[in-house]
Amino acid sequence: MSRQSISFTEPNDKWLKAQVESQEYTSKSELINDLIRQARQQQVQIDWIKTKLEQAEKSGFTNMTQSEILALSKSKLNG
């Protein structure tokens, strides 16, 4: 595992210390690694949503009503 030296603003440092003091995490390093993991997971979700939106935009528009779209979606789910 590589070591890094980073600086925090005072409010961020206080928040990190409070998390460690509350025994939610055993160290600032553990907390920061967890935050990075969460950010990476969020980025995967964002990328997936972005891809789906781009695909939807490329597929064009519809003249179907909300009720028709819902019925079609339900019929596809039910086979």
C-alpha positions as CSV (number, residue, x, y, z in Angstrom):
1,M,0.0,0.0,0.0
2,S,1.4,3.4,-0.9
3,R,1.8,6.2,1.6
4,Q,0.6,9.7,0.8
5,S,0.9,13.0,2.6
6,I,-2.1,15.2,2.2
7,S,-3.4,18.3,3.9
8,F,-6.9,19.1,5.0
9,T,-8.8,22.2,5.7
10,E,-9.6,22.7,9.4
11,P,-13.3,21.8,9.1
12,N,-12.5,18.7,7.2
13,D,-9.8,17.7,9.7
14,K,-12.2,18.2,12.6
15,W,-14.8,16.1,10.8
16,L,-12.3,13.3,10.2
17,K,-11.1,13.3,13.8
18,A,-14.7,13.2,15.0
19,Q,-15.4,10.1,12.9
20,V,-12.3,8.4,14.3
21,E,-13.1,9.5,17.9
22,S,-16.7,8.1,17.5
23,Q,-15.0,4.8,16.7
24,E,-16.8,4.6,13.4
25,Y,-13.4,4.1,11.9
26,T,-10.1,3.1,13.4
27,S,-8.0,5.8,11.6
28,K,-8.2,8.6,9.1
29,S,-6.7,6.4,6.5
30,E,-9.5,3.8,6.8
31,L,-12.1,6.6,6.6
32,I,-10.5,8.2,3.5
33,N,-10.2,4.8,1.8
34,D,-13.8,4.1,2.5
35,L,-14.8,7.5,1.1
36,I,-12.8,6.9,-2.0
37,R,-14.4,3.4,-2.4
38,Q,-17.9,5.0,-2.1
39,A,-17.0,7.7,-4.7
40,R,-15.7,5.0,-7.1
41,Q,-19.0,3.1,-6.7
42,Q,-21.0,6.2,-7.3
43,Q,-19.0,6.9,-10.4
44,V,-19.8,3.5,-11.8
45,Q,-23.5,4.2,-11.2
46,I,-23.2,7.6,-12.8
47,D,-21.5,6.2,-15.8
48,W,-24.2,3.5,-16.2
49,I,-27.0,6.1,-16.0
50,K,-25.1,8.4,-18.4
51,T,-24.8,5.5,-20.9
52,K,-28.5,4.6,-20.6
53,L,-29.5,8.3,-21.1
54,E,-27.3,8.6,-24.1
55,Q,-28.8,5.4,-25.6
56,A,-32.3,6.7,-24.9
57,E,-31.5,10.1,-26.5
58,K,-30.2,8.3,-29.6
59,S,-33.3,6.0,-29.9
60,G,-35.5,9.0,-30.6
61,F,-38.8,10.3,-29.2
62,T,-42.2,8.7,-28.8
63,N,-45.7,9.9,-29.2
64,M,-46.9,7.4,-26.6
65,T,-48.7,8.6,-23.5
66,Q,-47.4,7.9,-20.0
67,S,-50.1,5.2,-19.6
68,E,-49.1,3.5,-22.8
69,I,-45.4,3.5,-21.9
70,L,-46.2,2.1,-18.5
71,A,-48.4,-0.6,-20.0
72,L,-45.7,-1.5,-22.5
73,S,-43.0,-1.7,-19.7
74,K,-45.2,-3.9,-17.6
75,S,-45.9,-6.2,-20.5
76,K,-42.2,-6.6,-21.2
77,L,-41.5,-7.3,-17.5
78,N,-44.2,-10.0,-17.4
79,G,-43.0,-11.6,-20.6
